[in-house]
Amino acid sequence: MIKSLLIANRGEIACRIIRTARQMGIRTVAVYSDADAKALHVRQADEAVHIGPSPACESYLVGDKIIAAAKATGAEAIHPGYGFLSENAAFAQSVIDAGLVWVGPKPASIEAMGLKDAAKQLMAAAGVPVTPGYMGANQDPGFLAQQAAEIGYPVLIKAVAGGGGKGMRLVESAADFADALASCQREAAASFGNAHVLIEKYIQRPRHIEVQVFGDSHGNVVHLFERDCSLQRRHQKVIEEAPAPGMDEATRAELCAAAVRAAKAVDYIGAGTIEFIADASEGLRADRIWFMEMNTRLQVEHPVTEEITGVDLVEWQLRVASGEPLPLKQDEMSINGWAMEARLYAEDPAKGFLPSVGKLAHFYLHDEIRVETGVEEADEISPFYDPMIAKLIAHGQSRDEVRKELMRSLSKSFVAPVRTNSGFLYACLDNAEFSEGNVTTGLIAASGDALMPPSFPSKAAVDRAAATFLEADFAFDTLPAVTLPSGLRAFRLNAKPWRTIAMETRGEKVLGDADATVGAFRLSGPFHTALSDHEVAVTERGESFIFEAPPRQAGTGHHSAHDGDILSSMPGKVIAVEVSAGQAVAKGQKLLTLEAMKMEHTLTAPFDGVVAELNAAPGAQVQVEALLARIEAAE
């Protein structure tokens, strides 16, 4: 058995691998970039090695640095996790050539499945059903147009080296083919250094179904059943589950047998996933499910397979890499219940799902289900890497049970001030088509704004906040309304000392009923948590709102000392300053403009007053919650 392991990755997958390795008595070594110097995976590992600057291309993607770190720390093996170098055949070979154990498939297997056209030809020869299409070497535009006509429109043009939705075009008629082909080839060349494409039949009601396979060095290959990953946004998975809804035993047997044939065709060792596309227009049928590609690594969604089989896939990876046979035979495995996973991202649906970065001042995930994360409260979300911050996994005896459990967990979780897609995930789980299992890869796109989280709290949420404040016996004043910086989901509460708390924001007034006590709310209603003696967070349908009660001042009609603080809502660059220190300003007057996440944000005066402090200059880089200016109320 391997005694020491270097994890060539970061975030939640690095923490996941460390957990299993520790349980097996294996010493772990983490690697980290500048941005990850204080990251959770660094804190959890037995040893950690700095490998370079924050950009992945200068750290996590530099194979020589990772191998050098393994040798310097005496690590026997390297586990690549997923992403980064996990499917890089040249890196895998370099690890082996360095005398280290590669926790993954043979480099030749990775290479065989790396190009979509060659992989499909290989699968067809192995008796694995492939999507009707053209995968040959002839890239003449006229010839490809002829092939598309023979396949029948609509068709997909896909880069042979593509992935993640890049290098892909849907063409619905012959008239659009030439332009789509040229565009796809340009993107493929720019993204992957390879302009070659393949053409395949476009499936009208597609479902993404994949099979977990596992092989060892003794010639054994098994499957661990299927997962359904059909709920996707822009070709990126959002919610995954196992088993697949509507899958009967006969279809499952044929699909999983085809996946095992696919793995054997490339002499596969370790964990891998065979991805299929299904035409669900007439339900799931074996003759309407076709091979798409193979992922020669552990998948992000592997926990749902672990939950229904009781298998630790990382443990299997380490045992197989150590030369051991697979711990179980095919007939010793079965499906137990249902599992579902939701990917929690640090991104803002209200801003086109742009990544949200900054400090996790509040980070609470409901822990009655399985949580996989690479961050803790007070950690920083960096702009350099994938914005996924956690995976929430529920397991139960029925699909509806785990779906509702995930919704309950999202309602009892809270992250701030970093924005997340929690409310979006809740809406997806609550969608009628999804709840009935009628999910396709186009469901999210077809739903439009229906899946967007609410931008304003409900009356019940406001009442919950009001009741929480009053039960805490907090002393309130009746204060003037306060204008919030653009984009913040915090709500300033004005209050009388009894009965009603008034809230005003974005021009809307809402009254919270002080007579509605916290205990009067059912568990299905908004979930609340007290953040401090003057802040309450209320989460409903997965979306969190922060309510702040202004502290009591001497007398009424005066602004709080902090009401005039102009703070940066995220890291960015000051591109314009419209005022100077000591200048009188009117409510709503433009103070400065901040550029962050490729967008401009204008900050304005919250009330009539004077610029008492100015800490911003054009061109300056600022961090989240930096005090840019302070306005003092006019006398």
N, C-alpha and C positions, 0 to 999 in steps of 0.2 A: 504493500500500500504506500502511496505517496505520503511523505512526511512533511513536506513544505510546499506551499503553493503561492505563486504570484498571480494576482488578478489584474489583468490588463484592461481595466475598465473603471468606471466611477458610478456614483449615484446608487439607486436602489438595487441594481443587479449586482454591484460589487458587495453591498451589504448582504444581499440574499446568499451569495456564494460563501461569504465569510461565516454566516450563521451555520450552514451545513458543515463546512470544513471544521469549524470549532467543535461541533458535535461529534465529528469523526476523529478528533484529536490531531488535526492537521494544522501546522503553523501557517499563518497567512501573512502575505506581504502585499501592501497596497502601493499604488503609484498615484502621483497627483501633480497637477499643474499649479501655477501661481494662484489661480482662482479657487482651487480646491484645497489650499493649504490647511484649512480648518474644517474640511468636510467630514461628514459622519463616517464615511467608509475609511477615512484616514484614522479617525479616532478609534474605530472598532478593530482595525487590523493589529496584529502583533508587531508589525514593523511597517514603515512607510518610506518611500523614496521619491524625491522630487525629480520630475522628468522634463520640466521646461515651462515656457510661458503659457498663458491661458488659452490661446487658440489651439484647437485640437490638432491642427496640421503641424504644430510645433511641439506637441507633447504626446497625446494619446494615439496619434496616428504615426508616430516615428518608431518603427519596429526596433531599430538598433538600440534606442534608449531603453526600451522595455526589456530587451534581452540582456543588456548590460546591467540593469537593475536586478534581474533575476540572478545573474552570476555573482554580483556584489553581495547579495544577501543570502546566498546559498540555497535559493529556491530550486527545487527539483523539477517543477512543472509550471506551466502557464495556462491559465484559464482565460479565454478572451471575452466571456460574457456574450453580449449581442451588440451589434453595431460596431463602430470603429474598425478593428482589424479582424473581426471574428470570421469573416468569409474571404479573407485574403490568402489565397493559396501560397503566394510567395512568402508571406510572413510565417505561415504554418511550417513551410519547409525550412525557413531560417531557424525557427525554434528547434526543430528536429536536428538540423545540422550543427546546432550549438550544443548538442548533447542533452537537451532538455526534453521533458515529456510534454507533448501538445495535447491538451484536453479538448479534443475535437476530432473530426473525421480526417482521413488521409488527404493530403494536399491534392492528389489526383481526383478524389471524389468532389472536392470543392470546385476544382477547375472544370470537371465534367458538367456540373450543374450551374456554372457561372454564366453561361451564355444561353439565352432562352431558346434560340433556334436549334442549337446542337443538342440541348437537353431534351427538347421535344422529339427530335429525331431518335435519340437514344431511347426515350420512353416508348415511342411507337414500336421500335424493334423489340422491346421487352414485353409487349402486349399490354401496355398501359394506355387507356383511351386518351387521346389528345384532341383539343379543340380543332375543328376543321379550319384549315388555313394553309398559307404558304410560308415555308421556313427555309427556303433555299438560298443559294449564294448569288443568284442573278438579281442585281439591284437596279437594273435598267427601269426607269420610270414607266415606260410604255408596257414593259412586260409585267411589272407589278400592278398596273392598272387593269391589265387583262386578267391577272389572277384574282383581283378583287371582284371583278365582274363574275367570274366563275364561282367564287365562294358565295356571292350574293350579298347585296347590301341589306342592312348596315354592316360595316366591318370596322375593326380596330387596327390601326397601324401602331406597332410597338417597337421601340428600340430593343435590339437583342441584348444589350448590356444594361437595360434600364432598370428602374426600381423606384418605389415611393411615388408613383404616378407621373414621373418625369419621362419624356420621350414617348408619349402616348397621345393618339388622336382618334376621335370617333368620326367616321365618315359615313354620311347617310345617303349620299348619291354619287354617281360617277362624275357629275359636274364639279364636285368639291374635292375630288381625289388628289389632283396634281398639287394644288396649293397646300393641302394638309400634309402630303408626303414631304414636300420641301421644308415645311415648318418643323415637322417631326425630326427630319434628318439634321437640320441645323441645331435643334435643341439637344439631340443625342450626341452630336459631335462635340458640342460645348460642355455638356455635363459628364459624358463618359469617355470621350476620346474615340468614339466608335459610332459612325453614322449608319451602320447597317440596321435594317428593320425587318420585321416579319409582319405578316398580315393574317388576321384570324377573324372568324365569324363573331359578330357582336351578339351577346346574349341579351335578350329583351328583359327578362326578369331574373337577373343574376343573383346567386347566393355564393358567398365565399366560404367553402368548407375545406378544412385541412385535417390531415391525419398525423398524429405524433408517432414517429417510428424510432426504433432504437436498435443498434447493432453492436456486436462485440467482436473481438479479434479471434473468436473461436468459430465463426461462421453462423452465429445465431442472429436472427433479425425478427423482431416482434413489433406489433403496433399497440398503442395504448388508446385506441379509439379516436373519435373525431372531435373537432371543435368547430363551432360556427362563428365566423368573424365577419358576418355580412354588414353589420351596422358600421358604416364608414363615412367619413367626411373628407372629400377630396382625396380618396384612395388611402386614407389613413384610418386604421381601426380605432373605434371609439369604445365599444362594448363587445366582449367576447364571452362565449358560453360553451359548455359541454354537458351533455351531448347536443347534437343539432336538433332543433325542433322539427318534428315531422319525419324523422329518420326511422324507417322500419328495419327490422333485423336482417332481412334479405338484402336490402340495399347497403346497409352497413357492412355486411360480410363481404360483398363484392368490392365496395370502395376500399375497405381496409386491406383486403387481399391485393388489390392493385397497388396500394401504397407500399406494401412489403416487397412486391416485385420490383417496384421502382428503386427502393433502397438496395436491394440485392444486385440490381443491374450496375451499380457503381461501387460495389463492394464496400458498403457503408458501415462505418464504425462510429458509435456515439449517438447523441441526440440529434434528430433532424425532423423536419416537417415537410410533408408532401402537400402542396396546395392545389386544390381543385376548384373549378368554377362549375356551378350547377345551373341549369335552366329550370327554374322553379315554376314555370307557367302551368305545369300539370303536376305539381308536387315534386318531391324528390324521387327520381327514378335513376337506376344504375346506368341506363342507356343515354341519360342526359347529364352526366357528370364527367368532366374532362380535366385532365392534368393541365396545370398552369406553370408551376415552377416548384423547385425544392429549395428550402432554406436550410443550409448546412450548418446549423447552430441551434442553440437554445432560443426559444421564442419568448417575446415579452409576455404572451398570454399563457405560458406554461403552467401557472398555478391552477387554472381551472382543470387541467388534466390531472394534476397532483391531487386535487380535492376529490375527484370522482373515482380515482384508482387507489388512493392511499400510498402512492409512490413518491419518493423524493427524487426528482429527476437529476438534480445536481449531485446527489450521492451516487446515483447510477453512473453519471459522467465520470466521476472520480474513480469509481471502482473499475469501470471499463478501461479508462486510461491507464490504470495500474496493472492491466492484463487479466483482470478477473472476468469470468463469464457473467452474463446477465443474471441478476438475482432471481428473476421469475421467468417461467415459461409462459407461452401464450395462453394455455388453458388454465393457468393459475390467476389470471386477471379478469376482472369484471367491472361493470359500471355500477357505482353506488350513488344514487341520487342525482342531483343537478348542481352545477356551479356556474357562477357568472362573475365577470370581472369588469370594473369600470376604471378607465384611465383618467386620473385627475391631473390636469395640466395647469401650469401657471400661465394662464392666458386670459384675455378679456374678450368674451363673445360680443360685447357691445361695441368693441373696436375692431371688428373683423377678425377676432381670435388672435390678435397680436400678442406676442409673449409679454408677460408682466414680470418685472424683476424688482429686486429690493430685499429688504430684511423681513423675515417672517416674525413680526412682532407677536402675532397670535397664530398658533398652528395646533389645532386640536382635531384629530380624526377619531371618530367613534370606533372604539376598539373591541366591540362585541363580535366583529367579524375579522377575517384575516386582512392585515394591512402590510403592504410592502412599500417601503419608502427609503429614500436616501437623505432625508433632511429631518431636523428637529426644530422646535421653536427657537428663535433667535438666529437661525442660520440665514445665509444670504442666497437668494436665487440669482444666479449669474446669467448674463446675456450670451455666454459663449457656447452653451450646450442645449440639448433637447429640453424643452420645458416641462416634461413629465416629472411630477414631484411625488406621485404615489399611485399605487394600484389598490383598489378596494375589492376584495374577493369574498363573495358569500357562497355558502354551501348548505343545501337542504335536501329534502326529499322530493320537492316538486319545483318546476320552473317558476310558477307564480310565487311560491314561498321565497325563493332567493331574489326574485325581482323586487318584491316588496321589502325585503330585508336590506337590499342595496339602497332603495329609496329612503328607508328609515335612517340608514347610516349617513347618507348625504345630508339629511335634514338635521342630524345631530352633530355635524362637523362644522368647523369654522376656521377659516384662514383669512388673515388680514395683516397689513394692508395690501399685500400682493393679491391680485385678482385671480380667480380660478374659473374653470368651466363647470363647477359643481351644479349650478342651476341648469345648465344645458344638459348635463348627464341625467339629472332628475327628469327633465322634460322628455328625454329620449326613452327612459324607462317607463314613463307614464303614457307614452304614445299608444294609441289604441291598436295600431297595426303591429307594433313591436310586442305589446302585451299579449297579443293573440298568436305570436310566432310567425306572422306574415311579413317578415323582414327581408328586404333585398338591399343590395349595395347602393341603390338610388333613393332609399327612403328619406334620408336626411335632406338631400338636395330637393326632393319633391315636396317636403314639408315646409320649406321656406322659413318665414319668421315665426311659425307656430312653435318651434322648438327653442326660441330665444327666451332667456330668463326674464322675469319682470324687472322693470327699471325703477319701480316705486313700490313700497311695501303696502300690503293690504291693511284694511281697518283692524283686522284681528292682530296683525303684527304690531301695529302702533299701540293697540290696547295692551298687548303683552308687555311692551316696553314701559308704558305708563304705569301699569300695575307693579312691575318689578321695581321701578324707582320709588313708588309710594310705599310699597311694603318694606323697602329698605329705610323708610323714614328719612328720605333725602329732602333737604330744605331747598325750595325753589324760589326764584324771583320771576316776576313777569318782565321779560326782557325783549327788546326789539328783535326783529328777524335778522338772521345772519346769512350772508351769501357765501356759499362754499366754493372752493376752487373747482374749476371744471374737471369732471371725470371722477370725483370722489363720491363714494356711495355712503357717506356719513350724513346723518341728519341731526341738526341742532334742535333740541327741544326747548320750547318756552313753557313755563309752567306757573300755574297758580298753586298755592299750598293745599288745595283740596279739589276733589272731584275731577278736574279736567287738566290734561296736559296738551298744549297746543303746539303743533309742529308746522313749520313753514319752510319749504324748500322748492326751488325751481318754479316759483310762482304758485304753488299749490299749498292749500292749508288743510291739515288733517288734525282731528281731535282724538286724543287717546282717552278712553274712559277710565278714570281712576277707580271706579267702582268695580271694574272687571278684574278680579284678583287673579294672580298667577295660577292658583289651584283650580280655577274654574275652566281652564283650557284643557281640552282632551289631548292625549298624546299625539293624535293625528294632526293637531294644529301646529302653529309655529313653535319652534324650539328656541329657548333663550339661554343666554349665559351672561353673567355679570363679569365685565372685563376690569372694572375698577369701581370706585365709589361714585363715579359720575358718567360711566359708559356702560351700555348694555348692547349686546349683539343679539339680533333675532334672525333666525334662519327659517325660511319657509320655501318649500319646494326646492330645496338645495341652494337657494340664493340667500346670501347674508347681507344684513343691513346693520349699520352701527348707529345707535342713538346716543347723543351726548346731551346731558343736562348741564347748562351753564352754572357755574358755582355762584353762590349767593354773594352779592356785592353790597357795599354800604349804600343803601338807598336804591331806588329803581330808576330806570331810564338811562343807565350807563352801560357801555359795552365792557365786556370782560377784557382783562389785560391781554388775553391771547386771541381775542376775536380779530384783531388786526394783523396777526402774523400771516405773512404770505409765504407758504411753504412749497417746495418742489414736490409734486406728487410722484415723481419717478426720476431716476438718473437721466441727465440730459445736458444740453448745451444752451446757454443763454444767447439768443440771436438778436434781441433788441431790448433796449431799456428806454422807456418813454418819459420817465420822470427823474427828478433829482432830489437829494436829501433836503428836507425843509420845505418842499413844495406843497402847496395846498392842492388837494384832489377831491373830486366829487364821486359819490357812489356810482360804481359801474365804469369809472374811467380806466382806460388801459394803462397798466403799470409796466409790464414787460412781457416778452414772448419767449417761450421755452421750446426747444426742439428735442423731442424724445421719441424713440421707437419710430423714427422716420415720419413723425407727425408734429405739427406746430400746435402749441397750447398757449392761449392768451390768458394772463392772470390780471384780474381787475380789482379795483378798490372795493372793499366790502361795505363801506359807508363813507360819508363825508368826513374829511379829516386832513391830517398833515403827514407827510412821509417822514417819520421820526428816525428811521434807520433804513439804509440801503446797502445790501451786501452783494449786489449783482452787477456784472459788467459784461458787455457784449463779448462773446467768444469764450466765456468762462464755462468750465465743466462743473456741474453741481450734482450732488448725491440726493437720494430720496429723502424727503422731509428736511432738506436744508432750508434754513431761514433766509429767504431772498430779500424780504423787505418787511417793515413793520409800520402800520398805519395807526396813528393815534386819533381818537375821535375829536372832532372840532368842539370847542367849548361853547 
